Structures are given as structure tokens and as C-alpha cells.
Amino acid sequence: MSAKIRYTDEPLGRLKVVPDFLPAPEDLVFREEGVKVTIALSKRSVEFFKREAKKHHTQYQRMIRRLLDAYAAHHTPPLTSKSRPTRRKRRVPQSAR
């Protein structure tokens, strides 16, 4: 038989909040629209990404694209929720006063 668990009111010690790193479900469904661009990169950078891509069995262009997406996401200010428009009070015509 298993031992019975005994609970106590001891402090939990050092707790650490882990930031939420999982994408939202809507981010998993749709692919972003791609735009073809021509860019000149240094030979050193391209060789680095090709080498790393080979190690991780992926495409080097995909790695570069994800790096740029992460950079843009990090430096893009967060969207704020839209505020509701305030209702204007109805103006009462002079004849109704």
C-alpha cells in the first residue's frame, strides 16, 4: 500500500513566475501572409545560418525569417483594447422645452 500524504502549512520557499511563452490558439491556425523581398546578406551570416540549419534539420531561410519575426514582435508595442465610444446626450429641441 502507498504511504498517506501528509500536508503541512510550511512556506513554499523560492517561487519563480514563468512568463507565458505559448502562442495563442488563433496564432496556430492562420499563416501570416508572406512578402517576397530581395536582400543582400554578408557571406558570414549566410554561412552561419546554413550551418545551424543543417544541425537542426531545417531550412536556413526559415531560421532567418523566424529571427526577423521575433525581433519585430519584441519591438512592436502591444495592441490596446478598443475603447467604447461614448454616447452623446440627445439634444432637446427648443420647442419641446
HULINHU-V914717 format. One line per field, one symbol per residue. ss: DSSP state (~ for helix, > for strand, _ for the rest). psi: psi as a letter, one per 40 degrees, with the letter a starting at -180 (. if undefined). burial: b if it has 24 or more other ideal C-beta (glycine too) atoms within 12 Angstrom, else e. A space follows every 50 residues. Layout:
ss->???
psi->???
burial->???
//
This chain:
ss->________________________~~~~~_____________~~~~~~~~ ~~~~~____~~~~~~~~~~~~~~~~__________________~~~_
psi->iiihhhiifiieahihhhiheiiiddeediiihihhihihiidddddddd dddddefahdddddddddddddddehiiiiihiiiihiihhhidde.
burial->eeeeeeeeeeeeeeeeeeeeeeeeeeeeeeeeeeeeeeeeeeeeeeeebe eeeeeeeeeeeebeeeeeeeeeeeeeeeeeeeeeeeeeeeeeeeeee
//
